[in-house]
Structure formats: structure tokens, C-alpha cells
């Protein structure tokens, strides 16, 4: 949805939390875990479990450009560096 421009990261996370009862939105969670980690997990699942887990191009582009989430200061969200 984010990659297709259907909603912002904030919108998608809000819907997941408020509408589906998730404790944290999926994009905020990806940033916390590390977008690079999420990409590797999805690649592994795709290769070994089911092709439905093939990661989207957006994740690959984000990792290639260094946008790995909180640890880099930018992912789906931008974080202030301490």
C-alpha cells in the first residue's frame, strides 16, 4: 500500500493499530527492527517457504540507499540523531 501510494506510513500504521489492534504499525516495526533485517527475512522466507513472501522493490531500494530505519536515522520515518 505504501509503495503504491495508497496511504502514508502514518496512515497505514494508524489503521493497523486502531483498526486491526496491532500494538505497533508494520512500517514503524520495520524501522525498529531494521529495514535491512526485514528484507533478509523476507528473502529467506521467499526462497525457503513460499514465493508469496518475495520482498517488494521498495525494501530493496531503501536498503541500497541506506534507509534502514532507526539505526540510520531514516526508513519509513525520519528519526532525529542523538
mmCIF file of the N, C-alpha and C atoms, coordinates in Angstrom:
data_MODEL
# 
_entry.id   MODEL 
# 
loop_
_atom_site.group_PDB 
_atom_site.id 
_atom_site.type_symbol 
_atom_site.label_atom_id 
_atom_site.label_alt_id 
_atom_site.label_comp_id 
_atom_site.label_asym_id 
_atom_site.label_entity_id 
_atom_site.label_seq_id 
_atom_site.pdbx_PDB_ins_code 
_atom_site.Cartn_x 
_atom_site.Cartn_y 
_atom_site.Cartn_z 
_atom_site.occupancy 
_atom_site.B_iso_or_equiv 
_atom_site.pdbx_formal_charge 
_atom_site.auth_seq_id 
_atom_site.auth_comp_id 
_atom_site.auth_asym_id 
_atom_site.auth_atom_id 
_atom_site.pdbx_PDB_model_num 
ATOM 1   N N  . UNK A 1 1  ? 0.820  -1.187  0.000  1.00 0.00 ? 1  UNK A N  1 
ATOM 2   C CA . UNK A 1 1  ? 0.000  0.000   0.000  1.00 0.00 ? 1  UNK A CA 1 
ATOM 3   C C  . UNK A 1 1  ? 0.869  1.258   0.000  1.00 0.00 ? 1  UNK A C  1 
ATOM 4   N N  . UNK A 1 2  ? 1.917  1.246   0.804  1.00 0.00 ? 2  UNK A N  1 
ATOM 5   C CA . UNK A 1 2  ? 2.809  2.404   0.869  1.00 0.00 ? 2  UNK A CA 1 
ATOM 6   C C  . UNK A 1 2  ? 3.520  2.590   -0.464 1.00 0.00 ? 2  UNK A C  1 
ATOM 7   N N  . UNK A 1 3  ? 4.039  1.506   -1.010 1.00 0.00 ? 3  UNK A N  1 
ATOM 8   C CA . UNK A 1 3  ? 4.766  1.576   -2.274 1.00 0.00 ? 3  UNK A CA 1 
ATOM 9   C C  . UNK A 1 3  ? 3.878  2.082   -3.407 1.00 0.00 ? 3  UNK A C  1 
ATOM 10  N N  . UNK A 1 4  ? 2.608  1.728   -3.370 1.00 0.00 ? 4  UNK A N  1 
ATOM 11  C CA . UNK A 1 4  ? 1.670  2.140   -4.416 1.00 0.00 ? 4  UNK A CA 1 
ATOM 12  C C  . UNK A 1 4  ? 1.081  3.526   -4.164 1.00 0.00 ? 4  UNK A C  1 
ATOM 13  N N  . UNK A 1 5  ? 1.439  4.140   -3.038 1.00 0.00 ? 5  UNK A N  1 
ATOM 14  C CA . UNK A 1 5  ? 0.947  5.481   -2.737 1.00 0.00 ? 5  UNK A CA 1 
ATOM 15  C C  . UNK A 1 5  ? -0.481 5.526   -2.245 1.00 0.00 ? 5  UNK A C  1 
ATOM 16  N N  . UNK A 1 6  ? -0.999 4.395   -1.800 1.00 0.00 ? 6  UNK A N  1 
ATOM 17  C CA . UNK A 1 6  ? -2.376 4.340   -1.314 1.00 0.00 ? 6  UNK A CA 1 
ATOM 18  C C  . UNK A 1 6  ? -2.519 5.098   0.000  1.00 0.00 ? 6  UNK A C  1 
ATOM 19  N N  . UNK A 1 7  ? -1.467 5.066   0.810  1.00 0.00 ? 7  UNK A N  1 
ATOM 20  C CA . UNK A 1 7  ? -1.505 5.773   2.082  1.00 0.00 ? 7  UNK A CA 1 
ATOM 21  C C  . UNK A 1 7  ? -0.108 6.097   2.555  1.00 0.00 ? 7  UNK A C  1 
ATOM 22  N N  . UNK A 1 8  ? -0.034 7.052   3.463  1.00 0.00 ? 8  UNK A N  1 
ATOM 23  C CA . UNK A 1 8  ? 1.256  7.409   4.053  1.00 0.00 ? 8  UNK A CA 1 
ATOM 24  C C  . UNK A 1 8  ? 1.644  6.362   5.093  1.00 0.00 ? 8  UNK A C  1 
ATOM 25  N N  . UNK A 1 9  ? 2.885  6.406   5.538  1.00 0.00 ? 9  UNK A N  1 
ATOM 26  C CA . UNK A 1 9  ? 3.330  5.489   6.588  1.00 0.00 ? 9  UNK A CA 1 
ATOM 27  C C  . UNK A 1 9  ? 2.469  5.684   7.837  1.00 0.00 ? 9  UNK A C  1 
ATOM 28  N N  . UNK A 1 10 ? 2.188  6.934   8.162  1.00 0.00 ? 10 UNK A N  1 
ATOM 29  C CA . UNK A 1 10 ? 1.358  7.232   9.329  1.00 0.00 ? 10 UNK A CA 1 
ATOM 30  C C  . UNK A 1 10 ? -0.039 6.644   9.183  1.00 0.00 ? 10 UNK A C  1 
ATOM 31  N N  . UNK A 1 11 ? -0.631 6.801   8.010  1.00 0.00 ? 11 UNK A N  1 
ATOM 32  C CA . UNK A 1 11 ? -1.977 6.272   7.766  1.00 0.00 ? 11 UNK A CA 1 
ATOM 33  C C  . UNK A 1 11 ? -2.006 4.751   7.901  1.00 0.00 ? 11 UNK A C  1 
ATOM 34  N N  . UNK A 1 12 ? -1.050 4.091   7.295  1.00 0.00 ? 12 UNK A N  1 
ATOM 35  C CA . UNK A 1 12 ? -1.013 2.629   7.308  1.00 0.00 ? 12 UNK A CA 1 
ATOM 36  C C  . UNK A 1 12 ? -0.805 2.116   8.731  1.00 0.00 ? 12 UNK A C  1 
ATOM 37  N N  . UNK A 1 13 ? 0.120  2.724   9.460  1.00 0.00 ? 13 UNK A N  1 
ATOM 38  C CA . UNK A 1 13 ? 0.355  2.300   10.836 1.00 0.00 ? 13 UNK A CA 1 
ATOM 39  C C  . UNK A 1 13 ? -0.852 2.587   11.724 1.00 0.00 ? 13 UNK A C  1 
ATOM 40  N N  . UNK A 1 14 ? -1.505 3.708   11.512 1.00 0.00 ? 14 UNK A N  1 
ATOM 41  C CA . UNK A 1 14 ? -2.700 4.051   12.287 1.00 0.00 ? 14 UNK A CA 1 
ATOM 42  C C  . UNK A 1 14 ? -3.806 3.010   12.070 1.00 0.00 ? 14 UNK A C  1 
ATOM 43  N N  . UNK A 1 15 ? -4.038 2.662   10.826 1.00 0.00 ? 15 UNK A N  1 
ATOM 44  C CA . UNK A 1 15 ? -5.076 1.675   10.512 1.00 0.00 ? 15 UNK A CA 1 
ATOM 45  C C  . UNK A 1 15 ? -4.750 0.325   11.132 1.00 0.00 ? 15 UNK A C  1 
ATOM 46  N N  . UNK A 1 16 ? -3.475 -0.079  11.068 1.00 0.00 ? 16 UNK A N  1 
ATOM 47  C CA . UNK A 1 16 ? -3.079 -1.367  11.656 1.00 0.00 ? 16 UNK A CA 1 
ATOM 48  C C  . UNK A 1 16 ? -3.293 -1.365  13.163 1.00 0.00 ? 16 UNK A C  1 
ATOM 49  N N  . UNK A 1 17 ? -2.959 -0.247  13.798 1.00 0.00 ? 17 UNK A N  1 
ATOM 50  C CA . UNK A 1 17 ? -3.110 -0.167  15.254 1.00 0.00 ? 17 UNK A CA 1 
ATOM 51  C C  . UNK A 1 17 ? -4.571 -0.036  15.679 1.00 0.00 ? 17 UNK A C  1 
ATOM 52  N N  . UNK A 1 18 ? -5.241 0.931   15.121 1.00 0.00 ? 18 UNK A N  1 
ATOM 53  C CA . UNK A 1 18 ? -6.612 1.233   15.557 1.00 0.00 ? 18 UNK A CA 1 
ATOM 54  C C  . UNK A 1 18 ? -7.648 0.291   14.954 1.00 0.00 ? 18 UNK A C  1 
ATOM 55  N N  . UNK A 1 19 ? -7.452 -0.081  13.705 1.00 0.00 ? 19 UNK A N  1 
ATOM 56  C CA . UNK A 1 19 ? -8.444 -0.920  13.034 1.00 0.00 ? 19 UNK A CA 1 
ATOM 57  C C  . UNK A 1 19 ? -8.234 -2.411  13.226 1.00 0.00 ? 19 UNK A C  1 
ATOM 58  N N  . UNK A 1 20 ? -6.980 -2.829  13.337 1.00 0.00 ? 20 UNK A N  1 
ATOM 59  C CA . UNK A 1 20 ? -6.674 -4.255  13.444 1.00 0.00 ? 20 UNK A CA 1 
ATOM 60  C C  . UNK A 1 20 ? -6.171 -4.661  14.822 1.00 0.00 ? 20 UNK A C  1 
ATOM 61  N N  . UNK A 1 21 ? -5.923 -3.682  15.681 1.00 0.00 ? 21 UNK A N  1 
ATOM 62  C CA . UNK A 1 21 ? -5.498 -3.972  17.043 1.00 0.00 ? 21 UNK A CA 1 
ATOM 63  C C  . UNK A 1 21 ? -4.029 -4.336  17.201 1.00 0.00 ? 21 UNK A C  1 
ATOM 64  N N  . UNK A 1 22 ? -3.212 -3.998  16.199 1.00 0.00 ? 22 UNK A N  1 
ATOM 65  C CA . UNK A 1 22 ? -1.777 -4.265  16.317 1.00 0.00 ? 22 UNK A CA 1 
ATOM 66  C C  . UNK A 1 22 ? -1.186 -3.350  17.396 1.00 0.00 ? 22 UNK A C  1 
ATOM 67  N N  . UNK A 1 23 ? -0.205 -3.827  18.159 1.00 0.00 ? 23 UNK A N  1 
ATOM 68  C CA . UNK A 1 23 ? 0.413  -2.970  19.171 1.00 0.00 ? 23 UNK A CA 1 
ATOM 69  C C  . UNK A 1 23 ? 1.328  -1.895  18.568 1.00 0.00 ? 23 UNK A C  1 
ATOM 70  N N  . UNK A 1 24 ? 1.818  -2.141  17.368 1.00 0.00 ? 24 UNK A N  1 
ATOM 71  C CA . UNK A 1 24 ? 2.670  -1.194  16.649 1.00 0.00 ? 24 UNK A CA 1 
ATOM 72  C C  . UNK A 1 24 ? 2.404  -1.389  15.157 1.00 0.00 ? 24 UNK A C  1 
ATOM 73  N N  . UNK A 1 25 ? 2.450  -0.314  14.418 1.00 0.00 ? 25 UNK A N  1 
ATOM 74  C CA . UNK A 1 25 ? 2.198  -0.418  12.979 1.00 0.00 ? 25 UNK A CA 1 
ATOM 75  C C  . UNK A 1 25 ? 3.320  -1.161  12.277 1.00 0.00 ? 25 UNK A C  1 
ATOM 76  N N  . UNK A 1 26 ? 3.036  -1.799  11.143 1.00 0.00 ? 26 UNK A N  1 
ATOM 77  C CA . UNK A 1 26 ? 4.036  -2.616  10.457 1.00 0.00 ? 26 UNK A CA 1 
ATOM 78  C C  . UNK A 1 26 ? 5.225  -1.819  9.917  1.00 0.00 ? 26 UNK A C  1 
ATOM 79  N N  . UNK A 1 27 ? 5.023  -0.586  9.524  1.00 0.00 ? 27 UNK A N  1 
ATOM 80  C CA . UNK A 1 27 ? 6.130  0.201   8.991  1.00 0.00 ? 27 UNK A CA 1 
ATOM 81  C C  . UNK A 1 27 ? 7.006  0.741   10.116 1.00 0.00 ? 27 UNK A C  1 
ATOM 82  N N  . UNK A 1 28 ? 6.404  1.130   11.230 1.00 0.00 ? 28 UNK A N  1 
ATOM 83  C CA . UNK A 1 28 ? 7.175  1.561   12.397 1.00 0.00 ? 28 UNK A CA 1 
ATOM 84  C C  . UNK A 1 28 ? 7.967  0.363   12.932 1.00 0.00 ? 28 UNK A C  1 
ATOM 85  N N  . UNK A 1 29 ? 7.379  -0.824  12.909 1.00 0.00 ? 29 UNK A N  1 
ATOM 86  C CA . UNK A 1 29 ? 8.065  -2.039  13.348 1.00 0.00 ? 29 UNK A CA 1 
ATOM 87  C C  . UNK A 1 29 ? 9.247  -2.356  12.436 1.00 0.00 ? 29 UNK A C  1 
ATOM 88  N N  . UNK A 1 30 ? 9.060  -2.217  11.134 1.00 0.00 ? 30 UNK A N  1 
ATOM 89  C CA . UNK A 1 30 ? 10.154 -2.450  10.185 1.00 0.00 ? 30 UNK A CA 1 
ATOM 90  C C  . UNK A 1 30 ? 11.314 -1.502  10.469 1.00 0.00 ? 30 UNK A C  1 
ATOM 91  N N  . UNK A 1 31 ? 11.012 -0.248  10.763 1.00 0.00 ? 31 UNK A N  1 
ATOM 92  C CA . UNK A 1 31 ? 12.057 0.717   11.106 1.00 0.00 ? 31 UNK A CA 1 
ATOM 93  C C  . UNK A 1 31 ? 12.771 0.320   12.392 1.00 0.00 ? 31 UNK A C  1 
ATOM 94  N N  . UNK A 1 32 ? 12.027 -0.149  13.376 1.00 0.00 ? 32 UNK A N  1 
ATOM 95  C CA . UNK A 1 32 ? 12.623 -0.537  14.654 1.00 0.00 ? 32 UNK A CA 1 
ATOM 96  C C  . UNK A 1 32 ? 13.522 -1.771  14.503 1.00 0.00 ? 32 UNK A C  1 
ATOM 97  N N  . UNK A 1 33 ? 13.068 -2.741  13.741 1.00 0.00 ? 33 UNK A N  1 
ATOM 98  C CA . UNK A 1 33 ? 13.858 -3.959  13.514 1.00 0.00 ? 33 UNK A CA 1 
ATOM 99  C C  . UNK A 1 33 ? 15.050 -3.687  12.610 1.00 0.00 ? 33 UNK A C  1 
ATOM 100 N N  . UNK A 1 34 ? 14.846 -2.821  11.649 1.00 0.00 ? 34 UNK A N  1 
ATOM 101 C CA . UNK A 1 34 ? 15.830 -2.534  10.611 1.00 0.00 ? 34 UNK A CA 1 
ATOM 102 C C  . UNK A 1 34 ? 15.263 -3.020  9.282  1.00 0.00 ? 34 UNK A C  1 
ATOM 103 N N  . UNK A 1 35 ? 15.119 -2.112  8.351  1.00 0.00 ? 35 UNK A N  1 
ATOM 104 C CA . UNK A 1 35 ? 14.563 -2.464  7.043  1.00 0.00 ? 35 UNK A CA 1 
ATOM 105 C C  . UNK A 1 35 ? 15.447 -3.514  6.370  1.00 0.00 ? 35 UNK A C  1 
ATOM 106 N N  . UNK A 1 36 ? 16.756 -3.439  6.615  1.00 0.00 ? 36 UNK A N  1 
ATOM 107 C CA . UNK A 1 36 ? 17.667 -4.440  6.061  1.00 0.00 ? 36 UNK A CA 1 
ATOM 108 C C  . UNK A 1 36 ? 17.403 -5.833  6.635  1.00 0.00 ? 36 UNK A C  1 
ATOM 109 N N  . UNK A 1 37 ? 17.063 -5.894  7.914  1.00 0.00 ? 37 UNK A N  1 
ATOM 110 C CA . UNK A 1 37 ? 16.742 -7.177  8.553  1.00 0.00 ? 37 UNK A CA 1 
ATOM 111 C C  . UNK A 1 37 ? 15.438 -7.716  7.981  1.00 0.00 ? 37 UNK A C  1 
ATOM 112 N N  . UNK A 1 38 ? 14.444 -6.857  7.856  1.00 0.00 ? 38 UNK A N  1 
ATOM 113 C CA . UNK A 1 38 ? 13.159 -7.265  7.282  1.00 0.00 ? 38 UNK A CA 1 
ATOM 114 C C  . UNK A 1 38 ? 13.360 -7.805  5.866  1.00 0.00 ? 38 UNK A C  1 
ATOM 115 N N  . UNK A 1 39 ? 14.185 -7.127  5.080  1.00 0.00 ? 39 UNK A N  1 
ATOM 116 C CA . UNK A 1 39 ? 14.460 -7.571  3.713  1.00 0.00 ? 39 UNK A CA 1 
ATOM 117 C C  . UNK A 1 39 ? 15.081 -8.965  3.717  1.00 0.00 ? 39 UNK A C  1 
ATOM 118 N N  . UNK A 1 40 ? 16.083 -9.196  4.555  1.00 0.00 ? 40 UNK A N  1 
ATOM 119 C CA . UNK A 1 40 ? 16.748 -10.510 4.609  1.00 0.00 ? 40 UNK A CA 1 
ATOM 120 C C  . UNK A 1 40 ? 15.777 -11.608 5.033  1.00 0.00 ? 40 UNK A C  1 
ATOM 121 N N  . UNK A 1 41 ? 14.943 -11.321 6.016  1.00 0.00 ? 41 UNK A N  1 
ATOM 122 C CA . UNK A 1 41 ? 13.964 -12.307 6.479  1.00 0.00 ? 41 UNK A CA 1 
ATOM 123 C C  . UNK A 1 41 ? 12.998 -12.650 5.354  1.00 0.00 ? 41 UNK A C  1 
ATOM 124 N N  . UNK A 1 42 ? 12.503 -11.635 4.667  1.00 0.00 ? 42 UNK A N  1 
ATOM 125 C CA . UNK A 1 42 ? 11.562 -11.880 3.574  1.00 0.00 ? 42 UNK A CA 1 
ATOM 126 C C  . UNK A 1 42 ? 12.208 -12.651 2.429  1.00 0.00 ? 42 UNK A C  1 
ATOM 127 N N  . UNK A 1 43 ? 13.466 -12.327 2.114  1.00 0.00 ? 43 UNK A N  1 
ATOM 128 C CA . UNK A 1 43 ? 14.172 -13.073 1.072  1.00 0.00 ? 43 UNK A CA 1 
ATOM 129 C C  . UNK A 1 43 ? 14.323 -14.540 1.468  1.00 0.00 ? 43 UNK A C  1 
ATOM 130 N N  . UNK A 1 44 ? 14.652 -14.782 2.719  1.00 0.00 ? 44 UNK A N  1 
ATOM 131 C CA . UNK A 1 44 ? 14.801 -16.148 3.206  1.00 0.00 ? 44 UNK A CA 1 
ATOM 132 C C  . UNK A 1 44 ? 13.468 -16.889 3.158  1.00 0.00 ? 44 UNK A C  1 
ATOM 133 N N  . UNK A 1 45 ? 12.409 -16.255 3.618  1.00 0.00 ? 45 UNK A N  1 
ATOM 134 C CA . UNK A 1 45 ? 11.086 -16.883 3.574  1.00 0.00 ? 45 UNK A CA 1 
ATOM 135 C C  . UNK A 1 45 ? 10.668 -17.178 2.139  1.00 0.00 ? 45 UNK A C  1 
ATOM 136 N N  . UNK A 1 46 ? 10.930 -16.242 1.245  1.00 0.00 ? 46 UNK A N  1 
ATOM 137 C CA . UNK A 1 46 ? 10.570 -16.416 -0.165 1.00 0.00 ? 46 UNK A CA 1 
ATOM 138 C C  . UNK A 1 46 ? 11.306 -17.600 -0.790 1.00 0.00 ? 46 UNK A C  1 
ATOM 139 N N  . UNK A 1 47 ? 12.597 -17.705 -0.497 1.00 0.00 ? 47 UNK A N  1 
ATOM 140 C CA . UNK A 1 47 ? 13.407 -18.778 -1.073 1.00 0.00 ? 47 UNK A CA 1 
ATOM 141 C C  . UNK A 1 47 ? 13.097 -20.147 -0.465 1.00 0.00 ? 47 UNK A C  1 
ATOM 142 N N  . UNK A 1 48 ? 12.765 -20.167 0.820  1.00 0.00 ? 48 UNK A N  1 
ATOM 143 C CA . UNK A 1 48 ? 12.650 -21.443 1.525  1.00 0.00 ? 48 UNK A CA 1 
ATOM 144 C C  . UNK A 1 48 ? 11.247 -21.871 1.923  1.00 0.00 ? 48 UNK A C  1 
ATOM 145 N N  . UNK A 1 49 ? 10.318 -20.943 1.944  1.00 0.00 ? 49 UNK A N  1 
ATOM 146 C CA . UNK A 1 49 ? 8.961  -21.273 2.402  1.00 0.00 ? 49 UNK A CA 1 
ATOM 147 C C  . UNK A 1 49 ? 7.924  -21.092 1.302  1.00 0.00 ? 49 UNK A C  1 
ATOM 148 N N  . UNK A 1 50 ? 7.798  -19.858 0.819  1.00 0.00 ? 50 UNK A N  1 
ATOM 149 C CA . UNK A 1 50 ? 6.735  -19.564 -0.136 1.00 0.00 ? 50 UNK A CA 1 
ATOM 150 C C  . UNK A 1 50 ? 7.059  -18.274 -0.882 1.00 0.00 ? 50 UNK A C  1 
ATOM 151 N N  . UNK A 1 51 ? 6.908  -18.279 -2.167 1.00 0.00 ? 51 UNK A N  1 
ATOM 152 C CA . UNK A 1 51 ? 7.200  -17.112 -3.008 1.00 0.00 ? 51 UNK A CA 1 
ATOM 153 C C  . UNK A 1 51 ? 6.310  -15.916 -2.686 1.00 0.00 ? 51 UNK A C  1 
ATOM 154 N N  . UNK A 1 52 ? 5.222  -16.139 -1.971 1.00 0.00 ? 52 UNK A N  1 
ATOM 155 C CA . UNK A 1 52 ? 4.357  -15.022 -1.592 1.00 0.00 ? 52 UNK A CA 1 
ATOM 156 C C  . UNK A 1 52 ? 5.086  -14.019 -0.708 1.00 0.00 ? 52 UNK A C  1 
ATOM 157 N N  . UNK A 1 53 ? 6.192  -14.441 -0.101 1.00 0.00 ? 53 UNK A N  1 
ATOM 158 C CA . UNK A 1 53 ? 6.968  -13.564 0.770  1.00 0.00 ? 53 UNK A CA 1 
ATOM 159 C C  . UNK A 1 53 ? 8.052  -12.794 0.018  1.00 0.00 ? 53 UNK A C  1 
ATOM 160 N N  . UNK A 1 54 ? 8.031  -12.839 -1.286 1.00 0.00 ? 54 UNK A N  1 
ATOM 161 C CA . UNK A 1 54 ? 9.017  -12.098 -2.077 1.00 0.00 ? 54 UNK A CA 1 
ATOM 162 C C  . UNK A 1 54 ? 8.926  -10.617 -1.711 1.00 0.00 ? 54 UNK A C  1 
ATOM 163 N N  . UNK A 1 55 ? 10.052 -10.027 -1.288 1.00 0.00 ? 55 UNK A N  1 
ATOM 164 C CA . UNK A 1 55 ? 10.003 -8.624  -0.866 1.00 0.00 ? 55 UNK A CA 1 
ATOM 165 C C  . UNK A 1 55 ? 9.755  -7.678  -2.037 1.00 0.00 ? 55 UNK A C  1 
ATOM 166 N N  . UNK A 1 56 ? 9.090  -6.592  -1.736 1.00 0.00 ? 56 UNK A N  1 
ATOM 167 C CA . UNK A 1 56 ? 8.818  -5.584  -2.760 1.00 0.00 ? 56 UNK A CA 1 
ATOM 168 C C  . UNK A 1 56 ? 10.095 -4.821  -3.096 1.00 0.00 ? 56 UNK A C  1 
ATOM 169 N N  . UNK A 1 57 ? 10.104 -4.216  -4.253 1.00 0.00 ? 57 UNK A N  1 
ATOM 170 C CA . UNK A 1 57 ? 11.265 -3.453  -4.723 1.00 0.00 ? 57 UNK A CA 1 
ATOM 171 C C  . UNK A 1 57 ? 11.579 -2.275  -3.802 1.00 0.00 ? 57 UNK A C  1 
ATOM 172 N N  . UNK A 1 58 ? 10.563 -1.725  -3.170 1.00 0.00 ? 58 UNK A N  1 
ATOM 173 C CA . UNK A 1 58 ? 10.777 -0.585  -2.287 1.00 0.00 ? 58 UNK A CA 1 
ATOM 174 C C  . UNK A 1 58 ? 11.751 -0.933  -1.165 1.00 0.00 ? 58 UNK A C  1 
ATOM 175 N N  . UNK A 1 59 ? 11.609 -2.112  -0.565 1.00 0.00 ? 59 UNK A N  1 
ATOM 176 C CA . UNK A 1 59 ? 12.526 -2.507  0.508  1.00 0.00 ? 59 UNK A CA 1 
ATOM 177 C C  . UNK A 1 59 ? 13.961 -2.589  0.003  1.00 0.00 ? 59 UNK A C  1 
ATOM 178 N N  . UNK A 1 60 ? 14.132 -3.152  -1.173 1.00 0.00 ? 60 UNK A N  1 
ATOM 179 C CA . UNK A 1 60 ? 15.472 -3.261  -1.754 1.00 0.00 ? 60 UNK A CA 1 
ATOM 180 C C  . UNK A 1 60 ? 16.066 -1.883  -2.016 1.00 0.00 ? 60 UNK A C  1 
ATOM 181 N N  . UNK A 1 61 ? 15.272 -0.995  -2.561 1.00 0.00 ? 61 UNK A N  1 
ATOM 182 C CA . UNK A 1 61 ? 15.717 0.365   -2.856 1.00 0.00 ? 61 UNK A CA 1 
ATOM 183 C C  . UNK A 1 61 ? 16.083 1.112   -1.573 1.00 0.00 ? 61 UNK A C  1 
ATOM 184 N N  . UNK A 1 62 ? 15.265 0.949   -0.550 1.00 0.00 ? 62 UNK A N  1 
ATOM 185 C CA . UNK A 1 62 ? 15.534 1.612   0.723  1.00 0.00 ? 62 UNK A CA 1 
ATOM 186 C C  . UNK A 1 62 ? 16.871 1.146   1.303  1.00 0.00 ? 62 UNK A C  1 
ATOM 187 N N  . UNK A 1 63 ? 17.093 -0.163  1.316  1.00 0.00 ? 63 UNK A N  1 
ATOM 188 C CA . UNK A 1 63 ? 18.334 -0.705  1.868  1.00 0.00 ? 63 UNK A CA 1 
ATOM 189 C C  . UNK A 1 63 ? 19.533 -0.244  1.044  1.00 0.00 ? 63 UNK A C  1 
ATOM 190 N N  . UNK A 1 64 ? 19.420 -0.293  -0.276 1.00 0.00 ? 64 UNK A N  1 
ATOM 191 C CA . UNK A 1 64 ? 20.515 0.144   -1.151 1.00 0.00 ? 64 UNK A CA 1 
ATOM 192 C C  . UNK A 1 64 ? 20.878 1.608   -0.929 1.00 0.00 ? 64 UNK A C  1 
ATOM 193 N N  . UNK A 1 65 ? 19.890 2.420   -0.564 1.00 0.00 ? 65 UNK A N  1 
ATOM 194 C CA . UNK A 1 65 ? 20.145 3.846   -0.355 1.00 0.00 ? 65 UNK A CA 1 
ATOM 195 C C  . UNK A 1 65 ? 20.465 4.173   1.108  1.00 0.00 ? 65 UNK A C  1 
ATOM 196 N N  . UNK A 1 66 ? 20.596 3.132   1.932  1.00 0.00 ? 66 UNK A N  1 
ATOM 197 C CA . UNK A 1 66 ? 20.981 3.343   3.327  1.00 0.00 ? 66 UNK A CA 1 
ATOM 198 C C  . UNK A 1 66 ? 19.855 3.687   4.266  1.00 0.00 ? 66 UNK A C  1 
ATOM 199 N N  . UNK A 1 67 ? 18.629 3.617   3.802  1.00 0.00 ? 67 UNK A N  1 
ATOM 200 C CA . UNK A 1 67 ? 17.475 3.924   4.644  1.00 0.00 ? 67 UNK A CA 1 
ATOM 201 C C  . UNK A 1 67 ? 17.028 2.638   5.354  1.00 0.00 ? 67 UNK A C  1 
ATOM 202 N N  . UNK A 1 68 ? 17.704 2.352   6.462  1.00 0.00 ? 68 UNK A N  1 
ATOM 203 C CA . UNK A 1 68 ? 17.456 1.092   7.167  1.00 0.00 ? 68 UNK A CA 1 
ATOM 204 C C  . UNK A 1 68 ? 16.650 1.263   8.439  1.00 0.00 ? 68 UNK A C  1 
ATOM 205 N N  . UNK A 1 69 ? 16.059 2.418   8.644  1.00 0.00 ? 69 UNK A N  1 
ATOM 206 C CA . UNK A 1 69 ? 15.217 2.633   9.816  1.00 0.00 ? 69 UNK A CA 1 
ATOM 207 C C  . UNK A 1 69 ? 15.894 3.453   10.889 1.00 0.00 ? 69 UNK A C  1 
ATOM 208 N N  . UNK A 1 70 ? 15.534 3.182   12.130 1.00 0.00 ? 70 UNK A N  1 
ATOM 209 C CA . UNK A 1 70 ? 16.037 3.974   13.254 1.00 0.00 ? 70 UNK A CA 1 
ATOM 210 C C  . UNK A 1 70 ? 17.554 4.030   13.297 1.00 0.00 ? 70 UNK A C  1 
ATOM 211 N N  . UNK A 1 71 ? 18.210 2.912   13.014 1.00 0.00 ? 71 UNK A N  1 
ATOM 212 C CA . UNK A 1 71 ? 19.672 2.869   13.150 1.00 0.00 ? 71 UNK A CA 1 
ATOM 213 C C  . UNK A 1 71 ? 20.391 3.797   12.173 1.00 0.00 ? 71 UNK A C  1 
ATOM 214 N N  . UNK A 1 72 ? 19.758 4.106   11.053 1.00 0.00 ? 72 UNK A N  1 
ATOM 215 C CA . UNK A 1 72 ? 20.379 5.020   10.088 1.00 0.00 ? 72 UNK A CA 1 
ATOM 216 C C  . UNK A 1 72 ? 19.785 6.425   10.169 1.00 0.00 ? 72 UNK A C  1 
ATOM 217 N N  . UNK A 1 73 ? 18.713 6.570   10.933 1.00 0.00 ? 73 UNK A N  1 
ATOM 218 C CA . UNK A 1 73 ? 18.053 7.865   11.057 1.00 0.00 ? 73 UNK A CA 1 
ATOM 219 C C  . UNK A 1 73 ? 16.920 8.072   10.073 1.00 0.00 ? 73 UNK A C  1 
ATOM 220 N N  . UNK A 1 74 ? 16.774 7.135   9.123  1.00 0.00 ? 74 UNK A N  1 
ATOM 221 C CA . UNK A 1 74 ? 15.704 7.251   8.141  1.00 0.00 ? 74 UNK A CA 1 
ATOM 222 C C  . UNK A 1 74 ? 15.295 5.884   7.624  1.00 0.00 ? 74 UNK A C  1 
ATOM 223 N N  . UNK A 1 75 ? 14.011 5.714   7.488  1.00 0.00 ? 75 UNK A N  1 
ATOM 224 C CA . UNK A 1 75 ? 13.412 4.499   6.932  1.00 0.00 ? 75 UNK A CA 1 
ATOM 225 C C  . UNK A 1 75 ? 12.060 4.917   6.370  1.00 0.00 ? 75 UNK A C  1 
ATOM 226 N N  . UNK A 1 76 ? 11.008 4.335   6.881  1.00 0.00 ? 76 UNK A N  1 
ATOM 227 C CA . UNK A 1 76 ? 9.672  4.798   6.522  1.00 0.00 ? 76 UNK A CA 1 
ATOM 228 C C  . UNK A 1 76 ? 9.388  6.132   7.215  1.00 0.00 ? 76 UNK A C  1 
ATOM 229 N N  . UNK A 1 77 ? 10.092 6.352   8.317  1.00 0.00 ? 77 UNK A N  1 
ATOM 230 C CA . UNK A 1 77 ? 10.010 7.591   9.081  1.00 0.00 ? 77 UNK A CA 1 
ATOM 231 C C  . UNK A 1 77 ? 11.413 8.188   9.166  1.00 0.00 ? 77 UNK A C  1 
ATOM 232 N N  . UNK A 1 78 ? 11.487 9.455   9.572  1.00 0.00 ? 78 UNK A N  1 
ATOM 233 C CA . UNK A 1 78 ? 12.778 10.104  9.794  1.00 0.00 ? 78 UNK A CA 1 
ATOM 234 C C  . UNK A 1 78 ? 12.954 10.261  11.296 1.00 0.00 ? 78 UNK A C  1 
ATOM 235 N N  . UNK A 1 79 ? 14.159 9.949   11.769 1.00 0.00 ? 79 UNK A N  1 
ATOM 236 C CA . UNK A 1 79 ? 14.475 9.981   13.195 1.00 0.00 ? 79 UNK A CA 1 
ATOM 237 C C  . UNK A 1 79 ? 15.580 10.986  13.441 1.00 0.00 ? 79 UNK A C  1 
ATOM 238 N N  . UNK A 1 80 ? 15.459 11.705  14.543 1.00 0.00 ? 80 UNK A N  1 
ATOM 239 C CA . UNK A 1 80 ? 16.496 12.654  14.943 1.00 0.00 ? 80 UNK A CA 1 
ATOM 240 C C  . UNK A 1 80 ? 17.675 11.874  15.494 1.00 0.00 ? 80 UNK A C  1 
ATOM 241 N N  . UNK A 1 81 ? 18.853 12.239  15.049 1.00 0.00 ? 81 UNK A N  1 
ATOM 242 C CA . UNK A 1 81 ? 20.051 11.599  15.576 1.00 0.00 ? 81 UNK A CA 1 
ATOM 243 C C  . UNK A 1 81 ? 20.415 12.267  16.885 1.00 0.00 ? 81 UNK A C  1 
ATOM 244 N N  . UNK A 1 82 ? 20.872 11.438  17.837 1.00 0.00 ? 82 UNK A N  1 
ATOM 245 C CA . UNK A 1 82 ? 21.240 11.959  19.154 1.00 0.00 ? 82 UNK A CA 1 
ATOM 246 C C  . UNK A 1 82 ? 22.638 12.488  19.162 1.00 0.00 ? 82 UNK A C  1 
# 
